[in-house]
Amino acid sequence: MRIAIATLGCKVNQSESASIEGILREKGYEIVPYTDPAIGGADVYVINTCTVTAKSDYQSRQLIRRAIKSGAKVIATGCYAQLRHEELSGIEGLTLIIGNSQKENLHEYLKSVTFALSKTSRCWNVNSDRPSIVVDSPETPLTLNPYSSDRSRAFLKVQDGCNFSCSYCSIPLARGRSRSLNLKDTLEAIDRLSNAGYREIVLTGIHLGSYGLA
């Protein structure tokens, strides 16, 4: 199965897309470059969405609709999928909506997508015209996933979430409370990336100033 991943938004999303890609490669899936879906090239498109602004919401929906027009299966994940999953579920042809906490388990859900492909059904849930939704609390512990899709620079997520409640920001709702990758796992991930040949490693997080505080 050929899978293409499109990423919107912050460096954390980029890091998570790299983790998704690395895990899928290990599971035997073929990762292909994301190009214009009208050209084709993928059996499944994964859209890692963003919801910081109204523009990013629009861009997320636009990418999803373009991918659907290709006739491929389309999976939406990321912050927009986490917060606006009911809104997204109204998009005809969308296969699956996965919240932030299940991003790195995407390979488990692809087994059902494979089944749907074999049945030539447009929907992951073959008995429904609406996409299946897998969205729960975003507050899952950080785990060691030292993957990078960039050839020279690696992004390593060491912190996620935010404990502040700014009235203008929805990130705490999409990402949950602050939590950190422990120091031992952080150093191990850096060693793995360094041994893999990366000369630059960028530590990422939603609020890096909160690293180690929770």
C-alpha positions, 0 to 999 in steps of 0.5 A, a space after each residue: 500500500 502506498 501512503 503519502 503524508 501532507 503536514 500543515 502547521 508547526 514543527 511539532 506536527 512535522 516531527 509527528 509526521 516524521 514519526 508516523 512515516 518512520 513507523 509505517 516504513 517499519 511496518 512495511 508500508 511504502 511511503 511516497 512523496 506527497 504531490 498533487 492528488 490529481 496526479 495520483 500516486 498514493 492509495 492512502 493520503 494522510 493529512 496532518 491538520 492544523 487549527 491555529 487560525 481560520 486560514 489553517 482550518 480552511 487549508 486543512 479542509 482544502 487538502 482533504 477535499 483535493 485528496 478525496 477527489 483522487 479516489 484514494 482513501 483519506 485519513 485526517 489527523 492533527 489538531 483540526 481533526 482533534 477539535 473539529 472532528 464532527 465538522 470534518 465528518 460531514 465531508 463526503 468521501 473522508 475515510 477516517 478521522 484520528 485524534 492526536 493521541 492516536 497518530 502514532 497508532 495509525 498503522 493499526 487503523 490502516 489494517 481496516 483501510 486495507 480491508 476497505 480497499 479490497 472491498 472497493 468501498 469508499 468508506 473505512 466503515 463499509 456500512 456507513 456513508 460517514 467516516 469513522 472517528 477515533 478521537 479521545 483525550 489528547 493527553 497521552 504520555 510522550 514516548 521515544 520515537 527518533 524518526 526524521 523524514 528530513 535528510 539533514 535535520 531531525 526534529 525531536 518532540 520532547 514536550 507537548 501540550 500547554 497548561 496556560 488557558 489563553 482566551 485566544 488560543 485553542 491549543 490546550 484543548 487540542 493538545 492537552 496539558 503539558 507533559 515531557 519526554 523524560 531526560 533518559 529517553 531524550 538523550 537516547 533519541 539524540 544518540 540514535 539520530 546522531 548515529 543515523 548521520 544527522 548533524 542538526 537536531 531540533 528539539 520541538 514542543 508546544 511550550 518548550 519552556 515547560 519542559 521537565 515541569 510536568 
